[in-house]
């Protein structure tokens, strides 16, 4: 079993669409809406699917806080330490803030945050 997609509530849908496409490359974008929300569904040729939703329930000035119940971060699988380090280089080249490349007992990882403050982690388990 594996996840099919993830849908995130964001502050500015258009800014988030632009950010994720800078990070992962061009995606097909499909709009959708319902009472009180609008969404852009991004689908990449790799099979990655991310929904980005603006919701009228979101309070003005609110940003993501991993201390609240719900999502803590999004983890993107990498095959090797060198791939994690390559993502760090790409994040730098894009001008995206990031943390250090972490080398802990079980993994290598580097984390950035999207325009709404949601942590996006590039992660590789050590063998």
Phi and psi in degrees as a GROMACS rama.xvg file:
@    title "Ramachandran Plot"
@    xaxis  label "Phi"
@    yaxis  label "Psi"
@TYPE xy
-147.653  162.261  UNK-2
-71.9845  143.753  UNK-3
-88.5657  -44.1105  UNK-4
-160.85  170.945  UNK-5
-131.77  140.845  UNK-6
-122.15  127.5  UNK-7
-115.408  139.634  UNK-8
-85.2562  127.256  UNK-9
-125.441  163.594  UNK-10
-76.9403  -45.5349  UNK-11
-131.924  102.468  UNK-12
-58.207  -46.0446  UNK-13
-65.6053  -41.2789  UNK-14
-63.3196  -38.1081  UNK-15
-69.8829  -39.8087  UNK-16
-58.0993  -46.933  UNK-17
-61.9973  -45.4227  UNK-18
-61.6443  -49.3073  UNK-19
-65.4257  -32.9976  UNK-20
-74.0271  -31.7482  UNK-21
-63.2765  -40.3017  UNK-22
-72.4443  -48.6904  UNK-23
-106.928  -5.06356  UNK-24
96.9706  175.175  UNK-25
-61.0093  137.527  UNK-26
-128.962  156.781  UNK-27
-76.7387  138.357  UNK-28
-118.827  122.502  UNK-29
-117.323  121.472  UNK-30
-81.3335  153.415  UNK-31
-154.1  151.08  UNK-32
-150.096  161.564  UNK-33
-152.735  -176.654  UNK-34
-60.1657  111.392  UNK-35
87.5027  5.87804  UNK-36
-151.52  153.917  UNK-37
-132.682  149.907  UNK-38
-140.132  148.154  UNK-39
-117.509  124.341  UNK-40
-98.8879  116.72  UNK-41
-100.952  129.778  UNK-42
-129.922  125.111  UNK-43
-101.787  154.57  UNK-44
-56.5385  -25.6603  UNK-45
-67.5501  -16.0558  UNK-46
104.732  -9.59695  UNK-47
-66.4369  130.938  UNK-48
-130.478  125.265  UNK-49
-129.027  127.099  UNK-50
-96.6131  137.806  UNK-51
-122.187  114.918  UNK-52
-116.307  129.337  UNK-53
-96.5821  132.187  UNK-54
-125.183  133.419  UNK-55
-66.1454  -15.8778  UNK-56
-76.4721  -15.39  UNK-57
-65.963  126.797  UNK-58
-73.466  143.915  UNK-59
-55.437  133.335  UNK-60
80.134  -1.34696  UNK-61
-74.3792  144.521  UNK-62
-137.826  168.885  UNK-63
-61.5182  142.706  UNK-64
-141.161  108.602  UNK-65
-67.1507  -6.89223  UNK-66
-77.9608  -12.6539  UNK-67
-84.8006  159.998  UNK-68
-62.0938  138.387  UNK-69
124.165  -140.582  UNK-70
-69.2474  137.729  UNK-71
-100.42  -47.7002  UNK-72
-166.369  168.111  UNK-73
-108.162  126.848  UNK-74
-104.601  126.501  UNK-75
-105.94  124.804  UNK-76
-71.8169  134.427  UNK-77
-120.736  153.301  UNK-78
-85.5582  -21.4362  UNK-79
-157.575  165.798  UNK-80
-57.481  -41.2665  UNK-81
-64.0216  -33.2003  UNK-82
-68.0154  -40.8132  UNK-83
-59.5822  -45.2315  UNK-84
-66.3424  -33.7585  UNK-85
-65.5229  -37.6812  UNK-86
-64.3443  -39.2963  UNK-87
-60.1954  -42.5251  UNK-88
-63.9723  -42.1817  UNK-89
-64.6987  -42.6934  UNK-90
-59.3077  -42.5694  UNK-91
-61.8427  -45.0595  UNK-92
-63.0424  -33.4605  UNK-93
-79.112  -10.626  UNK-94
78.8826  19.7508  UNK-95
-86.6234  134.131  UNK-96
-65.2831  145.481  UNK-97
-150.345  163.56  UNK-98
-87.1057  -177.038  UNK-99
-71.0937  160.115  UNK-100
-72.9381  117.467  UNK-101
-88.352  134.563  UNK-102
-123.91  94.4769  UNK-103
-113.2  177.145  UNK-104
-57.1874  -29.3459  UNK-105
-116.432  -6.48413  UNK-106
-161.772  168.397  UNK-107
-115.062  143.143  UNK-108
-156.902  151.433  UNK-109
-139.582  139.964  UNK-110
-125.72  139.676  UNK-111
-126.186  176.656  UNK-112
-128.11  140.618  UNK-113
-77.0052  178.769  UNK-114
-59.4418  -21.2571  UNK-115
-93.3408  0.849137  UNK-116
90.8871  7.13189  UNK-117
-75.8242  124.768  UNK-118
-69.2284  131.051  UNK-119
-117.099  116.8  UNK-120
-111.243  131.229  UNK-121
-99.1851  121.841  UNK-122
-135.8  135.876  UNK-123
-136.22  123.457  UNK-124
-70.1268  145.192  UNK-125
-83.402  146.557  UNK-126
